[in-house]
């Protein structure tokens, strides 16, 4: 389960090269015969907490430093919002996807009043009783609960990190009266927030430092460097 914001640089851009490399690894790439490959189609199923349209298009060319009218290398990804209440035709066409969206929605509903752990446990019970992903949740209850708790907390931490860094950086920028202040505030804010989030993940979820760092997209070395500089200051 992933409660994720859609990245500006979409991971599909990496997947395509990996998949195609595997398909042609036994072919003669230097021969004259044209090597046929399957026509790719890239799709992202979004179930994050930020507002998103029913359907949107991401393009590789949007990441280019200079905008090009007709880029020579392009990759297009279709993003579908699969949160409950969106893309009803798509969800109705795939029962498993529909039930998954229901489960995620149920967790979020319970989380309005309960702790994350309580919300997930209640959602699992509700879905089993109402035949929503029932077989899977009954068989893998513990794994589903642990993963859901971890991902839900990770999403909250990442969101708070972005907001804190932005607000702190903006305030620094105002004080200094220049753009460098904003950048400095964001960098320093990110360091302090990362340290706090990683340690909270370790304490609340009982995971090790390596796993906590991986969930926030940094290395253990970066964590130690940020913690050392924060301590010195």
VEXSE-612146 format. One record per residue: residue in one letter; z, y, x of N, C-alpha, C, O in turn. Coordinates in steps of 0.02 Angstrom, whole numbers, padded with zeros to 5 digits, always signed. Each point is the difference from the previous one (the first is absolute). Example, Ala and Ser with C-alpha at 12.3 -4.5 7.8 and 13.67 -1.06 7.14 Angstrom:
# residues 2
a+00390-00284+00660+00000+00059-00045+00000+00060+00045+00033-00001+00052 s-00069+00054-00070+00003+00059+00042+00037+00055-00039+00008+00055+00025 
//
This chain:
# residues 233
x+00000-00060+00042+00000+00060-00042+00000+00062+00044+00040+00005+00047 x-00083+00041-00061-00005+00061+00041+00001+00062-00044-00044+00010-00042 x+00096+00031+00052+00003+00065-00034-00025+00051+00051+00040+00029+00037 x-00104-00019-00035-00029+00038+00055-00039+00061-00022-00031+00000-00053 x+00034+00050+00094-00045+00057-00009-00068-00020+00030-00002-00035+00050 x-00052+00058-00080-00066-00015+00027-00009+00036+00066+00003+00062+00001 x-00014-00098+00053-00008+00033+00065-00064+00040+00005-00051-00020-00030 x+00053+00075+00067-00061+00040+00009-00051-00040+00040-00060+00003-00014 x+00084-00040+00064-00044-00043+00039+00011-00070-00026+00049-00033+00017 x-00096+00008-00059+00012-00062-00035-00007-00060+00045-00046-00003+00041 x+00093-00048-00046-00003-00059+00042-00063-00041-00009-00016-00040+00043 x-00020+00048-00098-00062-00036-00009-00049+00014+00057-00043-00041+00014 x+00051+00098+00017-00044+00018+00055+00009-00047+00059-00047-00010+00039 x+00105-00020-00032+00013-00049+00052-00022-00069-00023-00027-00039+00039 x+00040+00023-00102-00015-00066-00026-00074-00017+00005-00019-00056+00017 x-00024+00105-00031-00072-00014-00001-00025-00023+00068-00039-00048+00003 x+00062+00079+00051-00023-00020+00066+00027-00070+00018-00035-00039+00031 x+00097+00025-00051+00030-00065+00014-00036-00056-00038-00016-00052+00029 x+00002+00064-00093-00034-00051-00041-00070-00013+00025-00020-00058+00008 x-00018+00111+00004-00069-00009+00023-00003-00032+00069-00046-00039+00014 x+00094+00054+00028+00002-00030+00066+00008-00076-00007-00031-00038+00037 x+00073+00017-00084+00010-00071-00011-00061-00035-00028-00013-00058+00015 x-00026+00094-00056-00059-00030-00032-00057-00011+00050-00040-00045-00009 x+00036+00086+00060-00057-00004+00046+00019-00027+00069-00041+00002+00046 x+00101-00027-00039+00024-00021+00067-00042-00057+00029-00004-00007+00061 x-00025-00035-00104-00040-00056+00024-00075+00014-00001-00040-00044+00014 x+00022+00105-00030-00070+00018-00004-00025+00028+00067+00040+00023+00042 x-00105-00025-00032-00031+00029+00060-00013+00074-00013-00051+00018-00030 x+00096+00023+00052-00005+00072-00014-00057+00033+00039-00019+00057-00015 x-00007-00091+00065-00053+00030+00042-00069-00029-00015-00048+00016+00034 x+00044-00058-00086-00064-00029-00019-00040+00048-00043+00024+00054-00017 x-00084-00074+00000-00045+00042-00041+00010-00011-00074-00019+00043-00040 x+00048-00099+00021+00009-00015-00071+00054+00044-00030+00053+00011+00030 x-00066+00014-00090+00048+00042-00035+00058-00043-00025-00010-00050-00034 x+00071+00071+00050+00059-00037-00021+00023+00027-00068+00015+00059-00006 x-00014-00102-00043+00020+00020-00068+00076+00001-00007+00034-00044+00026 x-00009+00094-00061+00072+00003-00014+00009+00015-00075-00043+00030-00031 x+00099-00051+00003+00012+00013-00071+00011+00075-00012+00027+00035+00042 x-00048-00012-00100+00010+00071-00017+00074+00012-00015+00028-00030-00046 x+00004+00073+00085+00072+00011-00010+00015+00048-00058-00040+00043-00017 x+00097-00054-00013+00025+00046-00051+00075+00009+00012+00037-00048+00002 x-00016+00110+00005+00069+00014+00018+00039+00031-00058-00022+00048-00031 x+00079-00078+00017+00041+00022-00057+00073+00005+00022+00025-00043+00036 x+00008+00095-00058+00073+00008+00009+00032+00002-00068-00020+00038-00044 x+00071-00079+00034+00039+00000-00062+00064+00039+00013+00044-00022+00038 x-00038+00080-00069+00056+00045+00013+00055-00007-00052-00014+00003-00060 x+00076-00013+00083+00056-00002-00047+00059+00040+00026+00058-00016-00013 x-00074+00070+00051+00052+00044+00026+00030+00043-00055-00019-00004-00058 x+00067+00047+00077+00036+00040-00048-00028+00070-00010+00022+00036-00045 x-00069-00016+00086-00030+00066-00007-00057-00002-00051-00034-00051-00008 x+00024+00107-00026-00053+00003-00051-00069-00008+00033-00016+00033+00049 x-00023-00077-00078-00068-00012+00024-00045-00010-00060+00022-00023-00052 x-00087+00041+00059-00047-00011-00056-00012-00074-00011+00021-00042+00040 x-00054+00026-00095-00017-00070-00015-00042-00031+00056+00010-00057+00019 x-00056+00097+00007-00047-00025+00050-00019+00058+00046-00012+00055-00024 x+00009-00069+00088-00022+00051+00047-00037-00033+00058+00004-00061+00010 x-00040+00101+00027-00041-00025+00055+00027+00027+00066+00012+00061+00007 x-00002-00105+00042+00018+00021+00067-00060-00014+00045-00033-00052-00006 x+00018+00098+00052-00056-00008+00045+00022+00008+00073+00042+00042+00016 x-00072-00083+00026+00015+00005+00071-00018+00069+00027+00035+00027+00043 x-00090+00001-00068-00024+00064+00025+00050+00057-00014-00004+00052+00033 x+00050-00062-00080+00050+00051-00013+00047+00009+00060+00034+00051+00007 x-00033-00102+00037+00043+00002+00059-00034+00032+00060+00031+00013+00051 x-00096+00000-00057-00036+00029+00056+00023+00071+00015+00017+00038-00046 x-00015-00021+00109+00022+00067+00020-00045+00054-00029+00023+00054-00019 x-00088-00068+00018-00048+00047-00028-00035-00032-00059-00026-00055+00005 x+00026+00090-00061-00032-00027-00060-00075-00006+00010-00033+00044+00026 x+00006-00102-00049-00072-00013+00006-00029-00013-00069+00030-00036-00040 x-00086+00066+00026-00032-00009-00065-00025-00072-00009+00009-00029-00054 x-00039+00001+00106-00024-00069-00003+00025-00038+00062-00037-00008+00048 x+00099-00013-00050+00029-00035+00059-00037-00065+00015-00020-00036-00046 x+00011+00022+00110-00036-00061+00020+00043-00062-00009-00026-00055-00008 x+00091+00063+00010+00046-00057-00011+00046+00018-00058+00037+00049+00004 x-00039-00088-00056+00040+00014-00060+00032-00063-00026-00027-00055+00008 x+00084+00062-00037+00035-00055-00034+00032+00029-00063+00037+00049+00003 x-00051-00081-00059+00026+00024-00064+00049-00051-00029-00015-00059-00003 x+00073+00083-00018+00052-00043-00029+00017+00026-00069+00012+00060-00009 x-00010-00104-00040+00019+00018-00068+00074-00015-00009+00023-00056+00013 x+00014+00106-00036+00072-00008-00011+00014-00001-00075-00018+00046-00036 x+00050-00100+00013+00019-00007-00070+00076+00007-00007+00038-00033+00036 x-00017+00074-00081+00071+00008-00015+00021-00057-00047-00022-00001-00058 x+00064-00045+00082+00020-00057-00041+00071+00006-00025+00030-00049-00022 x-00002+00110+00023+00065+00009-00031-00007-00011-00075-00052+00011-00030 x+00107-00035-00001-00001-00016-00071-00021+00061-00041+00028+00055+00009 x-00076-00064-00053-00026+00055-00040-00065+00027+00026-00031+00042-00033 x+00009-00065+00091-00063+00023+00030-00050-00059+00003+00020-00058+00003 x-00084+00075-00004-00053-00049+00007+00012-00063-00043+00002-00056+00025 x+00007+00067-00089+00018-00054-00046-00053-00055-00001+00017-00059-00004 x-00080+00078+00006-00054-00050-00002+00004-00046+00061-00009-00061-00006 x+00022+00090+00063+00006-00039+00062+00059-00049-00004-00007-00058+00017 x+00064+00083-00041+00059-00043-00005-00009-00055-00051+00023-00056+00009 x-00056+00072-00064-00012-00050-00051-00047-00055+00025+00003-00057-00023 x-00047+00076+00069-00048-00049+00027+00032-00047+00051-00028-00052+00015 x+00087+00070+00010+00034-00042+00050+00073-00007-00021+00039+00046+00011 x-00021-00102-00039+00068-00010-00026+00052+00006+00054+00054+00028-00011 x-00068-00056+00070+00049+00002+00054+00014+00072+00022+00058+00018+00011 x-00111+00021-00006+00008+00071+00020+00038+00038-00054+00042+00043+00016 x-00055-00058-00078+00034+00031-00056+00075-00014+00002+00041+00045-00008 x-00024-00108+00020+00071-00019+00002+00035+00030+00060+00059+00018-00004 x-00095-00012+00059+00029+00032+00059+00016+00073-00014+00053+00025+00019 x-00100+00010-00053+00012+00070-00018+00060+00006-00047+00039+00048+00005 x-00032-00095-00050+00056+00000-00047+00066-00008+00038+00050+00033-00015 x-00049-00079+00063+00060-00012+00039+00021+00062+00039+00059+00019-00001 x-00107+00012+00035+00015+00061+00039+00026+00055-00046+00048+00034+00016 x-00080-00027-00074+00022+00051-00047+00071-00014-00025+00039+00047-00010 x-00023-00110-00001+00066-00018-00024+00054+00016+00052+00054+00023-00017 x-00070-00035+00080+00047+00017+00054+00014+00075+00000+00058+00021+00004 x-00110+00019-00011+00009+00072+00002+00038+00025-00062+00038+00048+00005 x-00048-00079-00061+00036+00019-00061+00075-00012+00010+00041+00044-00016 x-00022-00102+00040+00070-00016+00011+00030+00044+00055+00060+00017-00001 x-00102+00001+00051+00024+00040+00056+00019+00071-00019+00031+00036+00039 x-00049-00015-00099+00019+00067-00023+00076+00005-00009+00028+00055+00007 x+00005-00111-00021+00072+00002-00013+00040-00046+00046+00059+00010+00009 x-00092-00060+00019+00035-00049+00042-00018+00008+00073-00046+00037+00017 x+00084-00071+00027-00018-00003+00070-00064-00040+00007-00020-00036-00046 x-00013+00042+00103-00063-00036+00010+00011-00075-00007-00039-00034-00033 x+00092+00008+00063+00013-00072-00003+00011-00022-00073-00028-00051-00022 x+00068+00088-00015+00012-00017-00070-00064+00004-00041-00013-00041-00043 x-00027+00093+00057-00062+00009-00037-00048-00058+00011-00031-00024-00047 x+00025+00002+00110-00045-00055+00016+00024-00064-00033-00040-00038-00028 x+00105+00024+00032+00027-00061-00030-00012+00000-00075-00020-00051-00029 x+00032+00107-00003-00011+00005-00072-00074-00009-00018-00017-00033-00049 x-00027+00063+00090-00071-00005-00013-00024-00073+00006-00041-00023-00039 x+00067-00012+00089-00018-00070+00009+00022-00041-00061-00038-00040-00026 x+00100+00051+00004+00025-00036-00059-00042+00015-00062-00018-00044-00038 x+00002+00108+00029-00039+00021-00058-00069-00033+00001-00024-00026-00051 x-00009+00027+00109-00067-00027+00005-00001-00076-00010-00046-00027-00031 x+00096-00008+00058+00003-00072-00010+00009-00016-00074-00032-00046-00027 x+00076+00083-00006+00013-00011-00071-00060+00015-00043-00009-00030-00053 x-00033+00077+00075-00058+00021-00040-00066-00027+00028-00054+00025-00016 x+00059-00076+00058-00059-00034+00027-00048+00047+00037-00060-00002-00009 x+00089+00046+00050-00038+00046+00042+00011-00022+00073+00055+00008+00027 x-00107-00033+00004+00006-00029+00068+00057-00052+00002+00031-00009+00052 x-00019-00022-00107+00059-00043-00008+00002-00057+00052+00051-00009+00033 x-00105-00027-00026-00001-00057+00047+00013+00023+00071+00040-00031+00036 x-00073+00085-00015+00008+00025+00068+00072+00025+00012+00031-00018+00050 x-00006+00059-00096+00067+00029+00008+00055-00053-00003+00051+00006+00033 x-00062-00057-00073+00050-00053-00005+00002-00040+00065+00054-00019+00024 x-00113+00007+00005-00004-00041+00061+00019+00040+00062+00031-00027+00046 x-00050+00090-00044+00012+00041+00060+00044+00060-00015-00012+00054+00026 x+00061-00064-00066+00043+00055-00022+00031+00038+00059-00006+00061+00004 x+00037-00097+00041+00035+00033+00056-00048+00041+00042+00015+00057+00018 x-00073-00086-00001-00048+00035+00041-00027+00062-00036-00008+00053+00031 x-00005-00060-00095-00027+00057-00039+00051+00057-00003-00018+00058+00007 x+00081-00075-00018+00052+00050-00004+00008+00036+00067+00001+00062+00002 x+00003-00100+00052+00009+00030+00067-00058+00046+00018+00010+00056+00024 x-00071-00079-00037-00059+00040+00018-00004+00063-00043-00017+00053+00025 x+00032-00060-00089-00004+00057-00045+00051+00054+00020-00016+00059+00000 x+00077-00081+00016+00052+00047+00020-00021+00036+00064+00007+00061+00006 x-00033-00099+00042-00020+00029+00063-00056+00051-00009+00004+00056+00027 x-00055-00074-00065-00057+00044-00009+00019+00062-00040-00024+00055+00014 x+00066-00063-00064+00020+00057-00041+00040+00050+00042-00011+00060-00005 x+00057-00085+00046+00039+00044+00043-00044+00033+00053+00010+00058+00016 x-00058-00096+00010-00045+00028+00050-00040+00058-00029-00008+00051+00033 x-00016-00058-00094-00038+00053-00032+00043+00062-00009-00024+00056+00012 x+00086-00064-00032+00045+00057-00009+00013+00035+00067+00000+00061+00003 x+00009-00100+00050+00013+00029+00065-00059+00039+00026+00007+00055+00026 x-00067-00084-00034-00060+00034+00024-00011+00065-00038-00020+00050+00029 x+00033-00052-00095-00009+00060-00040+00050+00054+00020-00019+00058+00007 x+00082-00078+00003+00051+00049+00020-00015+00028+00069+00013+00059+00014 x-00040-00102+00030-00017+00023+00067-00054+00053-00003+00005+00051+00034 x-00057-00063-00074-00054+00049-00005+00025+00066-00028-00017+00053+00025 x+00058-00057-00078+00025+00061-00031+00047+00038+00046-00005+00061+00006 x+00050-00098+00028+00047+00034+00044-00036+00033+00058+00014+00057+00018 x-00060-00093+00013-00037+00026+00057-00040+00062-00020-00003+00049+00037 x-00029-00052-00096-00040+00056-00022+00043+00062-00013-00015+00054+00024 x+00069-00064-00061+00044+00056-00017+00032+00030+00062+00004+00061+00007 x+00019-00104+00038+00032+00025+00061-00050+00036+00044+00015+00052+00029 x-00075-00080-00025-00052+00032+00041-00021+00067-00029-00013+00047+00038 x+00009-00043-00103-00019+00063-00033+00052+00054+00014-00017+00057+00012 x+00081-00077-00015+00053+00049+00013-00002+00024+00072+00009+00060+00013 x-00021-00106+00034-00006+00020+00070-00059+00047+00010+00003+00048+00038 x-00057-00063-00074-00059+00042+00007+00012+00071-00024-00025+00048+00029 x+00065-00042-00082+00016+00066-00026+00043+00039+00050-00011+00059+00011 x+00059-00094+00019+00045+00033+00047-00038+00024+00062+00011+00055+00024 x-00055-00097+00000-00037+00017+00061-00059+00045-00014-00023+00036+00043 x-00002-00039-00105-00056+00042-00018-00066-00022+00030-00046+00041+00008 x+00041-00105+00009-00062-00024+00028-00008-00075-00015+00049-00033-00018 x-00109+00008+00024-00014-00070-00017+00036-00049+00045+00016-00055-00022 x-00002+00075+00083+00034-00046+00046+00069-00018-00026+00026-00054+00012 x+00004+00101-00048+00066-00014-00028-00003-00055-00052+00044-00042-00004 x-00096+00043-00037-00009-00051-00051-00009-00068+00032+00032-00049-00021 x-00074+00046+00072-00012-00064+00033+00064-00026+00033+00015-00060-00004 x+00022+00104+00036+00061-00020+00033+00051-00026-00050+00033-00051+00011 x-00028+00086-00067+00047-00022-00051-00017-00068-00028+00044-00041-00012 x-00108+00028+00003-00022-00064-00026+00014-00056+00049+00023-00054-00019 x-00036+00067+00083+00011-00051+00051+00074-00017+00007+00019-00059-00001 x+00022+00111+00007+00072-00012+00008+00030-00030-00063+00044-00043+00003 x-00068+00067-00060+00025-00028-00064-00017-00073-00007+00040-00040-00024 x-00099+00023+00046-00022-00071-00005+00043-00044+00044+00019-00055-00020 x-00002+00079+00080+00041-00040+00046+00069-00014-00032+00022-00058-00001 x+00010+00110-00024+00066-00008-00028-00001-00044-00063+00044-00041-00010 x-00095+00051-00031-00005-00039-00062-00016-00073+00015+00026-00045-00033 x-00069+00033+00082-00016-00069+00019+00062-00037+00023+00011-00057-00019 x+00029+00089+00060+00062-00031+00023+00045-00018-00058+00026-00056-00004 x-00017+00103-00042+00042-00011-00058-00027-00056-00044+00037-00043-00022 x-00103+00043+00010-00031-00050-00044+00003-00070+00030+00013-00048-00035 x-00026+00044+00099+00002-00065+00034+00070-00029-00002+00009-00060-00014 x+00041+00100+00028+00068-00024+00000+00024-00018-00070+00039-00046-00009 x-00064+00083-00041+00018-00016-00069-00032-00067-00021+00032-00040-00034 x-00095+00030+00053-00033-00064-00014+00038-00058+00031+00010-00051-00033 x+00013+00059+00094+00036-00053+00035+00067-00014-00034+00020-00058-00008 x+00015+00111-00011+00067-00008-00030-00004-00027-00071+00039-00044-00018 x-00085+00071-00023-00003-00019-00070-00034-00067-00013+00020-00038-00044 x-00073+00024+00084-00039-00061-00012+00014-00055+00050-00024-00056-00008 x+00063+00071+00060+00019-00052+00048-00058-00023+00043+00000-00058+00022 x-00050+00101-00010-00056-00020+00042+00011+00026+00071+00039+00046+00010 x-00075-00075+00039+00009+00020+00069-00040+00063+00015-00040+00024-00040 x+00052+00003+00100-00032+00063+00020-00075-00006+00002-00036+00046-00021 x+00010-00102+00046-00072-00010+00005-00033+00005-00068-00051+00034-00008 x+00079-00069-00042-00028-00001-00068+00005+00069-00032-00047+00022-00033 x+00102+00012+00043+00009+00067-00029-00051+00049+00029-00028+00040-00037 x+00016-00044+00102-00049+00044+00032-00070-00015-00025-00039+00046-00013 x+00022-00110+00007-00066-00019-00023-00013+00026-00071-00056+00021-00015 x+00107-00023-00027-00010+00022-00069-00015+00075-00005-00030+00022-00049 x+00052+00016+00099-00013+00072+00000-00056+00020+00048-00013+00059+00011 x-00020-00109+00018-00059+00013+00040+00012+00028+00069-00042+00037+00027 x+00100-00052+00004+00013+00023+00068+00023-00059+00042+00018-00053-00026 x-00017+00062+00092+00023-00052+00045+00075+00009+00013+00028+00053-00011 x+00003-00106+00036+00071+00004+00018+00010+00052+00055+00050+00036+00001 x-00098-00032+00045+00005+00049+00054-00001+00071-00027+00038+00043+00024 x-00080-00030-00073-00002+00067-00031+00065+00016-00034+00023+00057+00002 x+00007-00107-00033+00065+00010-00033+00053+00020+00052+00037+00048-00009 x-00034-00085+00064+00049+00014+00052-00012+00069+00031+00047+00037+00015 x-00111-00019-00005-00015+00066+00028+00023+00055-00047+00030+00049+00022 x-00045-00057-00087+00019+00050-00049+00076+00005-00005+00028+00055-00005 x+00006-00111+00007+00073-00001-00005+00032+00032+00062+00050+00035-00005 x-00080-00049+00064+00026+00029+00061-00006+00076+00001+00047+00035+00020 x-00106-00010-00041-00011+00073-00001+00044+00034-00052+00024+00055+00010 x-00015-00090-00067+00042+00028-00053+00073+00005+00024+00034+00048-00016 x-00012-00099+00054+00069-00001+00024+00011+00055+00051+00052+00033+00000 x-00103-00024+00045+00005+00051+00052+00005+00069-00032+00040+00042+00021 x-00080-00030-00072-00001+00066-00032+00064+00011-00040+00009+00052-00031 
//
